[in-house]
Amino acid sequence: MERPLWLRLCFIFAGLSFFITQGLGMNLVMANIYQLQGEFSATVAEVAWLSAAYMAPYATFSIALFKVRAQYGLRPFAELSIIAFVVASCLNLFVTDLHSAIVIRFVSGMAAAPISSLGFLYILEAFPPARKFSLGFSIALTGTLLSAPLARMVSPSLLAIDGWNALYSMEVGFALISFAMIYVLKVTPPPRAKVIERMDILSYLLFAGGLGCLAVMLTLGRFYWWFETWWLGALLATPTALL
């Protein structure tokens, strides 16, 4: 049965909100990497580890969660994912130094991985099957691009208010809005299937190690001098062996 227009618009709005919520967590650091030097009394290269710590698990965790979602169901997946994301967003408010920030950014990267998947699923839910992968997919891809310019627009004012805490207080607010949307709007759950096998654990560990090293190298490569930083070469060579 086709949903009414207002409900379909709600699904599209929810999906775009998920993209913005997840993207702000990633782009607020990347957009303010030079400004955060003073916040943490660190160099640009040291602050860049905040982005690297986020991207390493984010780039790989969503692949593993695809099978988890298929086996255990979309509804439990969505509810647990948004709870984990809200908790991870709140942890950012307790950062005291660069080292604690890096650890929490790693946790945030893991928690954010499912949110972008939910953004796609909610937007596609608003369209009939014939238009899901034309109009629906186009809107979803557009949604993935919204957070970067938004982060640059709002960051200067937030940094002037309370630095790091102001940036991530806004992320907590978006996370709580997304939390409410997931519990109010329920997507059609696909049938479950047993898809996780024992060898998947080994496959994921190899894949996560390789792609994680590549994500760290691509994030930090422009901040370090290659001829003086041998481990950049190791990070680039490791994916060749693992993948």
Secondary structure, DSSP 8 states (H G I E B T S, - for coil): ----HHHHHHHHHHHHHHHHHHHHHHHHHHTTTTTHHHHHT--HHHHHHHHHHHHHHHHHHHHHHHHHHHHH-HHHHHHHHHHHHHHHHHHGGG--SHHHHHHHHHHHHHHHHHHHHHHHHHHHHTS-HHHIIIIIHHHHHHHTTSHHHHHHHHHHHHHHHHHHHHHHHHHHHHHHHHHHHHHHS------------THHHHHHHHHHHHHHHHHHHHHHTTTS-GGG-HHHHHHHHHHHHH-
